Amino acid sequence: MSKKIIGRVDKIDFPKLGLFNIDVKIDTGAYTSAIHCSEIIIENDSLRCIFNSDVHQNFGKTEIIFDTYTKTNVKSSNGYKENRYKVKSEVVFFGKNYKINLTLSTRDDMKFPVLIGRQFLKQKFIVDVDLDYVSYLYKTHHEYSHSI
């Protein structure tokens, strides 16, 4: 399988989470991918996640219930370990849906609401740090050409 080239930042869709044109940072220094989640509530063995932000674009008040989830230890770039919830979802790059594992974290104080890490990138993508919004430009070009 040939690998697609992506840039250091992009705007992508998480259709199962009701989140579209979300700013993401491609982070080859991170193993896991992380998404901003403003509130996590455990109810009846399910995880109710509220994806809401006053800071990040296109994060309306979306609420998703995950019946399946795990917990995992995540080490930040400063060496701090944190135990986070991890969920499975889908993400769209270049018009194609991919499965992705996402750890849930409050990221309102971060520039990007989503980090895409190596676990997701491997065997699919090559990162060119000179490029930006490669998948988003592909999407907007193809949406435009279909509407003509």
Steps between C-alpha positions, in 0.01 A plus 500: 500500500643840406514765769336839451692816582345728762620824654561609857145633549165428335121526535325164512163341576391265777158400361403262783568780749308762301816710468599647162787719376685457828851644529755226567872497563692208354734406787763239420633546854175368648422128495124527556250739347306732731176697465356781709214384721352762732313260727506125568222335699486130586142368492389136508838366380496750212708810441303815417733751334417861430705651219458873554734797484480878503859510372518245217313553173225257402477345847131548567337324792514145366423217741598140425451187711767231471402153618854376444805680636827433679747694711862552408805678637619791288833672555509865394800671343602633842509144640178525703294177495122516489241221497246582228190346350549363149222454244481367145357715223550592135685784332495611135818580309494554122134391483574161660378381841760355736458343843677694775562463873460830684592587856269755662654813646406859578686700236342847526839640600666345193509652151365182337203301635637178343842340477555221248777270626730231360273208586250631243753633248714188459462306176255764366666840479831681455524843666654789305543787748513752214134428415171607663135395451572241228194282576276806550606649164432162337154498660409856400628447144296180461185652656532791258556280194196285590275804532574629149 
